Every structure is written in C-alpha cells, then in structure tokens.
Amino acid sequence: MMEINLSKAFADLAMSTGFVNLTIQQVIMLFISFILLYLAIVKKFEPLLLLPIAFGMLLANIPNAGLMAPPEAGLDPFTGENKVVPGGLLYYLYQGVKLGIYPPLIFLGVGAMTDFGPLIANPKTLLLGAAAQLGIFLTFIGALFLGFLPNEAASIGIIGGADGPTAIFLTSKLAPDLLPAIAVAAYSYMALVPIIQPPIMKALTTHKMRIVVMDQLRHVSQREKIIFPILVTIIVSLLLPDAAPLIGMLMLGNLFRESGVVGRLSDTAQNALINIITIFLGVTVGATASAEAFLNPSTIKIILLGLIAFCFGTAGGVLLGDLMYFLSGGKVNPLIGSAGISAVPMAARVSQVVGQKENPKNFLLMHAMGPNVAGVIGSAVAAGVLLSLFK
C-alpha cells in the first residue's frame, strides 16, 4: 500500500510541475520576455523599467506559479471549514497599478529630478511640448477606424506621449484589459527613442536648420522656480481635475527640489521612493502580460498604432520647430521640437546628439529640456482630457 501511495505522490508531483503544463503560447511569451531582457541588459534600452517588466512577464507565464492569482474561497483540508485562499504576491502589488497609485508616485520622483528652468526661461517651448501630443490624437482617431471602442482608442493614443506612467495611469482607468500590450509598447518605444527619432528629425529639417546655434538661456531665479509648480498645479487642476493626480505629484516633487527647505524629502523622492515604485510598477505591469491577455490580434494592432503615435508625436514637435525657425528668422533650431515628447531626458539628449553631429559646436541639450519637460506636462494634460471625456 505504501509503494502505491508513493507512486501516486510522485505522479502527482510530476503532473504539478510547470514543465508538464507549459503551453506553446507560454513558451512564446517566455521568448518575448528573453528578448526584452536582452534589450534591457545588453543594449541598455530603458533598463530601469524594461528589465522588471520583462522579468514580470517571465514570472506571469510560468504555469502553476500563481503569482497573479486573485484570492478565492476554498475549504481547509484539515478542518473542512470555509476559508479564503490568499492571492499571489504580484496580485497584491498590482493593486497599486489598478488603483492608479504608482504612476503619480513616479511623477513625484520625476518632478524632484527635473529642472523646469529651461522651460521658464523660454516659455515658447511649451508650444513644442503641446505640438508633440499630435500623435496622441491622430492615433486615437486611427484606433477608432480600426474598430476599437473610444475608451480603448484613448488608451492606445496616449502611447504617442512617450510617457509610460501616464499610459499606465490612463489605461488602468479606461481599458485595463489592454494594459499589458499598451505598457510594453509604451516602454519599448521609449527605449527606442535614439533609433526612431533621428530619421524623422532629419527628414523634416534641412542641414541649414540643424546647424543653428541658439542663444544662451537667461538665468531663472529661485522665486520663479518656486512659483511655477504652484501656479501650474492650480491652473491645470482647475481646468482638468482628472489630471490633478499626475500634475499635482509632478509639481509637488519639483517644489521639494526647488524650495530648498526639504532636502531629505527631495532626496527620498528622487532616489529611494522612485526606485521602489519603479520595481513594483515594472514587475506587476509585466506580470499582466500573460499568454491569454497578450497573444491576440488586438496586441499587434496596438503595437503598430503605438509606433505610429510615437512617430507623429515626434513629427508634430519638429514641424512646429520648423515654423518657429522661420518666424524667428532662423534663431530657433527645430531639432529641439523632437524633445516635445515626454521621454525625459532621453529625447532631449537625442536632440543634442543629432544637432552636434551636424555642428560640433552646437549644444542644444538645455534648449531641448524646455520642450521635453513641457512634454511631460502636455502628456498629463492630454491624459486628463481623455479621461474626462471617456471615463
């Protein structure tokens, strides 16, 4: 009898392993997670977020691990009484995404790390950040034509802002079922900024435009830097209350930085807090990319639409930069318009790199930071508009 029980126990153990229950779809998802890990570790494409997202995707597609399993009712095998079986670890961490907690906290850290001085010194660059949101609304219209519902189209369009936390925040509110594909698309394209943007920038500008050396920005006082986040919070939150969580946390973080009286809070927001939230956000968003949720025709459409959104966003900023070049008599380098998307500070660095290749004496980084931080504000405002329309 003991031998039979041992045989059955070993048979049950074998059947419970992930190897036995692994499906072809899960193998495909594991392979995709390996590609993302390669891009993060070897190619260093946005590794701080791409690595945890990729590993979360790996964990979600291991059979029987149950890391994203919700709690459920069951019977205690010893007492026979009803009890609640706890959910998986990542299920509980994911509630910060589902409830819209993590993205605003990421914005708190981004605000604490960002200098709004270039934007304050040259307020016209706010228009470049606004123009770069063109991709969001064009892609929204395109998604509607492809049969997506308005709330789904809004979530897809926000990829064009090149702002992962904003995309996650809006999608978790409007179309949580699309979160895996949209999050992966948003962060993948953010990681590919140095590859995607330069050809668009060169196609929409001439060599004469790209070699323009812009005048040095004026000095911005501490008083201006303190007033700016307070003023932006009041104006944007009154106009678009739905954008208040993102804009409010972004500006609070910046006020920590610029006030000069809460050094410890600023340091925590810039380092410990944003690092912890980045881990939780990345791993749990990746864990939503199960084979069942990710491998479907809608995902392919979302990936393609996300690329279109990203390209149109870049083009919108550069085209307005072209207009400013002509209106200013050749004093504005239109390359800084590409930084109007929200990928801070990577997009600004791309403007610097492309400009310096054309003219080694050109230093566009600080000029590009104006539209770049304007893009952060612009994407949050765009999310607020879409959320107020379709929630």
N, C-alpha and C positions, 0 to 999 in steps of 0.2 A: 504494500500500500504506500509506503514511504517513497519507493522508487517512482511510482506513478505520479505522486504529488510533486516530486522534484522535477520530473519530466514536464509536467503541466506548467510548473512555475517557470522553468527555463523557456518553455514555448511562449508563455505569456510575456516574459521579459523580452524575448526576441521580437515579438509582434508589436511591442510598445515602442521600439526604437524608432528614431527618425528615419533611419535608412530604409526600413520596410515601408514607411508611409509617405516617403518622398515622391512627389508628383513631377511630371515634366515641367509644368508651369512654375513650380517652386524652384526647380533647377535653373530655369531661365532667369528667374528673379535673383537667385544667388549669383548667377553670372553677371547680371547687370550691377549688382552691388560690388562685385570684384572690379568691374570697370571703373565705377565711381571711386572706389578705394585707390585704384591705380592713379586716377586723375588727381586725387587729393594728395597722395603721398609722394608719388614720383614726379608728376607735373606741377604739383603745388597750386592747383586751381582751387581757390577759395577753401583751403583745407580746414579752417576752423569750423565751418559748417558742413562742407561736403563729406568730411570724414565721419562725423557722428551720424549724419543722415544715411550714409552708405552702410554703416555698421548696424544702425537700427533696421534698415531694410533686410540685412542678413539675418538678424535675430527674428524678425517677423515671419520669415519664410522657412524657419526650422520647424518641422512637424512636431506636434505634441508639446512644444516648449510652453505654450500658453502665456507668453509674456504680455500679450494684449487682450487676454481673455477677460470679459467682464465678470463681476461676482454673480453667482447664481445659487438658487436654493437647492438643497440636497439633503440626504439622510446621513446621520452619523453612523458609521458601520459598527460602532461598539454599543451605542445606546439605542439606536433606531429612531432617535428624535430628529425633527426638522432643524436644519441649521443653514446658514449662509456660507457658501464656499467663497473665500476671498478671491478677487481677481488677480491678474498678473501684475508684476511690478510696473511695467510700462503703461498699463491701463490707467493706473493712478497718476503717474507722472503726466500722461496725456491730457488729463483734465485741465492743466494749465493752458494747453492749446485750445481745447474745446471751449473753455470759458473765456478765452481772449485775455489771459493774464500774461503769458510770456512775451508776446510782441511788444506791448507797451513798456515792459521792463527792459527789453532790448533797446528800445528807443531812449529810455532813461540813460543807459550806458553810452549810446551813440551821441546823445546830446552833451554828455560830460566830456567826451573825447573830441568834440567838434568846435572849431573856431569859426564863428559866424562873422568875424571881422571882414573878410573879403566881400561878403555879400552886403554888409552895412556900408562898406567903403564905396561900392559900386552897385547901387540898388537896381540898375537896369538889368543886371544879370538875373534878377528874379524872373524876368520875362523869358530868359533862355530855359530856366527850370520849368516854367509853365509850358513852353513850346514842346519840350521833350515828353510831355504827357500825351502828345498827339497819338502815340502808339496805343495808349490805353483805350481811347475812344474809337479809333478806327478798327481795332481788333474786336472791341465789343460789338460793333456793327457786323463785322465779318462772322463772328461766332453766332449771331442771331440768324444770319443767312444759312449757316450750316446746321441749323436745327436745334441749337442749344436754347434753353429757357433764358429769359432775361437775367435772372439771378446767377445762372451758370456763366452766361456771357460776360457779366460784370466781373466775376471772379477770374475768368480767363484773361480778360483785357488788362487787369491790374498787373499782370506779368510784365507788361511794357514799361512799368515804372522802375523795373530792375531793383526792387526793394523786397527782399524775401520776407521780413517780418510783416510788412504791410499786406503782402499777398496772402500770407497765412492768416492774419487777422481778419481780412475781408472774407476769405473763403470759408473760414470756420463759422462765420456768421451767415453767409448766404448759400454756400453749396459745399457742406462738409464732405459729401461723398467724392468730390473732385480734389480734395486736399492732397492726396499722395501725388497725383500727376502734376498739379499746379506747383506744389512745393519743390519737387525735383526739377521741373522746368525752370522755375524762377532762380533757384540757386545754381543750376547748371549754366544758365546763360549769364548770370552774374560772374561766374568763374571764367567764362569765355569772353569777357569784355575785351581783353587785349587782342583777341583773334577776330571777333565780329566787327568791332567798331572801325579800325583803321581803313579798310577798303571803302566803307560808306563815307567816311570823312574825306578821303582823297577824291572820291567820285563827285562829291558835291562842292568841292573847292578847287581853286587854281593854285599854282605854285606861288603866284604873287600874293594871294590871300594868306597862304600858310606861313609865309616868312615875315609877316607883320609883327613888329615888336611893340607891345603895348606899354603905355606909360605906367610908371610905378604907382601903386595904390596909395591913397592917403592914409595917414595914421588914424586909427579908430580908438577913441578914448574908452576907459573902463566904464564910465557912466553910460555911454551909448550901448556898450555890450550888456549892461545890466538891464537897461530899459527895453532893449529889443525883445528878449524872450517873454517878458511880461506882456508887452504890447501885442506880440503875435498871438500869444495864448488867448488874450481877451478877444481880439478881432476874429480869429478863426473859429474859436469855440462858440462865439455868439452867432456867427454866420452858419456854421455847420456843427451843431452839438455832437453829432455822431463821430466827428474827427477828434473830439476832445481827448479821448484816452491816449491816442498816439501823439498828437501835437502837445498836449499837456505834459506828458512824460518826457518828450524830447526837449521841451523848453525848460522843464524843471532840472533836468540833467545839465543843461547849458548854464542855468542860473547857479547851480552848485559850482560849476567851473569858474564862472566869471565874477561871482560875488566876492571871492577871496576870504570868506569867513567860515566856510565849512569844508576845509581841506580833506578831512577824513571821509566825509560823505562823498565828495567828488572822487577821491581815490577808490573808494569801495565801488561806486557806480561804474568807474572806468575799468576796473580790474576784476575783483572777486565776484561781484554780482553778475556782471555781464558774462563772465566766463561760465559761471554755474548755470545761468539761464540758457546760454548757448548750448551747453551739453544736453540739458533736459529737452530743449526745443528740437535740436537736431536729431537726437536719438528717437524721440517719440514721433516726430513727423516722418522719419524714415520707416518707423515701425508700422505706420498706416499703409505702407506700400506692400500689402500682401498680394499674392498672385491673383486672387479673386478680384481685388479692387483695382489693380494696376494694368493687368493684361486684358485690355478690351479696346475696341475701335476708338472710343472716345479719347483714350490716352494719346493715341497717335495724333488725332486732331488737335488736342491741347498742346502737345509738344511743338507742332508746326505753327499753330496760331501764336504760341509764345514767342517763337523766333521772329515771326512777322511783327508782333507787337514791339519787340526789342529793337528791331531794325528801324521801324517807323519812328520810335521814340528818339533814337539817335539822329535820324534824318531830320525830324522836326526841329531839334535843337540846332543842328548845323545850318539848316535853311534860314532860321531866324538870325543866326550868326552872320550869314551872308548878307541879309538885309541890313543888319547893324553895321556891317563893314561899309556898305555903300552909303548909308545915311550919315555915318561918322566921317566920311571922306577917307576911308582906309585906315582908321585908327583902332578898329576892333578886329582881332584875329578870330575868324569864325570857327576855328577848331575848338575854342572853349565851349561852343554850343553843344558839342557831343557830351560834355560833362553834365548836361542838364538832367540826365537820368540819375537815379538815386544810389548808384553803387559807389559809396564813399569809402575811401578816397581813390579807388581804383580808376574810375572814369576820368578823374582829374589828372591822374598820372599818365593815362593814355594820351590825353591832350598834350601834356608836356612832352612825352616821348615822340609823338608824331611831329609836333612843332619843331623839336630840336633836331630831328633828322633833316628837316628842310632848311633850318637855320641854326647852326650850333650855338649861336649867341642868344637864342631865344629862350626865355624862361617863362612859361605860361602857367606853372603849377598854381601859384596863388590866385591868378586871374581865373583859372578854371575852378578853383574851390568855391567861388561865388555861385555860379550856376549849379555846382554839384550839391551844395547844401540847400540851395533853392529847390533842387530836385527832390530832396528828402521831404521838404515841406510840401512840395507840389504833389507827390505821390500820396501823402497822408490826406491832403485836401481832396484829391481825386477819389480816394477810398471813402471819405466821408460823404461825398456827393453820391456815389454809387450805393452806399449803404442806406442813405436816407431815401433813395429812390426805390430800392428793391428789397428792403428788409421785410 
